């Protein structure tokens, strides 16, 4: 697996380790939407091959059903956690749950049921169980987490960083039990804890670090905003959720002195969830202007590969977002982006998606279904679309409209490609060739392959 330095090595790095409270997670974050699941396997193999070490990282009395990882480790993943030996700024019990968010995302994008049931679910359960063991119940029957560290800032009881992970983990375990009908004896306990868990602490400025600890100085990590992103616990169609999201981001970035590269990529991703493309691109441009090297890479005291990878994630989330089988097409595009397309990006529900916007109008979408799940597309369009399956012919979808926003829902079969074309679509040549290999402006294409064949050093 890759560490902080990425593909480089320097003996002068101040961080000769693997970091588990942001860096690893952000490094692997763009692999799912970019349709490069194969690049995530070294990380997940590392988890599975060192499962016993993850178990040994928790106190002995909990090793029968729990696992965790501390802030930093080597490739053996040895990083014990023990809240009874709390050292200031060292006890971060939510790290493994955050890693499991991305392992679960592997399942969502691949639809690999075997990987889910044999590896992902058991380790997710262990990571959640560790946090469950830490809980205490007050006289009102409310569950609390003990004092732990919110990365890069301070210790706090009910720290947002850990609490948001526990909420996501419980919700995910419950959903998986409902979907797969697992005979899990802990389901009632999970529902009870989720129902009686202390809410995330907030005030008039937005989310807080934890109980009685608010953000009072510049803070580069968004450890106090994890419910917004990446856990996506909030419904951005809910006015109250939108309001607290906006307040939280504004307060966070109102104190810029300690902000780092990933502070800007994180804010961009949060604004993309709000559907505000102009602000999303504003933060990405701020990263490029203030922090990025000429090639888009990033360093502080040494190479930090997680930030350019987070940049890639934030850019992708402007183009496509997905939740279960619901896919949003161009959900957060800047107002001046009138022509753009993407090809075979991944989406939750095990789909590969193409889309084309031409002269400000969404013209065409292609959806390849890998596992035959039902699909729902949310997009901006004032006109209707024709749907054609490569194996079933014309498809009549369910369509809902709200202003110029429309949701198109349809069933799929594994392996089929469904093309959505705007009615009365122009047959201009520019549209017909947009998805062809010759139109790839970066990366491998036919022109590159022709050139590389003349030079064996480039002929991979």
Number of C-alpha atoms within 10 A of each C-alpha: 15 18 22 22 21 14 9 11 12 10 8 10 15 11 16 17 15 19 19 23 25 19 22 20 23 24 24 23 24 23 20 24 26 17 19 14 18 10 13 20 14 12 17 19 12 14 22 15 12 16 17 14 19 26 24 21 22 24 17 10 9 16 17 11 17 26 29 31 29 24 22 19 16 12 14 13 22 19 18 20 21 15 16 8 9 14 12 10 15 20 24 26 29 29 24 26 27 26 25 23 20 20 24 18 22 24 21 23 24 22 19 13 13 10 15 19 15 10 16 21 19 14 26 25 20 22 29 27 21 24 22 19 13 14 16 12 14 9 6 7 12 16 21 22 24 16 19 26 28 28 24 13 19 18 23 21 19 28 30 30 28 26 26 27 27 26 21 20 25 22 15 17 22 20 12 15 14 12 9 10 10 13 9 10 8 12 15 11 12 20 15 11 20 20 13 15 20 17 16 20 19 19 12 10 17 22 25 23 29 27 19 13 16 18 19 12 14 16 21 22 22 25 23 30 26 20 22 25 20 20 16 16 16 16 13 16 10 9 10 12 15 17 12 19 24 17 15 23 21 14 18 26 17 11 15 14 11 12 15 19 26 26 22 28 27 27 24 32 30 24 26 27 24 20 19 19 23 17 20 28 24 15 22 23 16 15 24 20 11 11 19 17 13 9 8 13 17 23 17 11 9 17 21 23 22 27 29 25 25 25 28 20 24 26 21 20 27 25 21 23 21 22 13 16 18 19 24 20 23 26 22 27 23 17 10 9 13 13 12 16 16 18 19 17 19 27 28 23 26 24 30 22 24 19 24 22 18 16 10 13 15 24 21 20 22 21 23 23 23 19 18 17 18 15 20 22 18 21 18 18 17 14 13 14 21 16 20 17 18 12 11 12 10 13 16 13 15 11 15 12 14 8 9 10 12 18 19 21 18 16 14 21 17 13 14 17 21 24 22 20 19 19 13 11 12 12 8 8 8 10 15 10 11 18 17 11 13 13 12 15 8 7 6 11 14 13 12 14 13 11 12 14 12 10 10 9 8 11 12 8
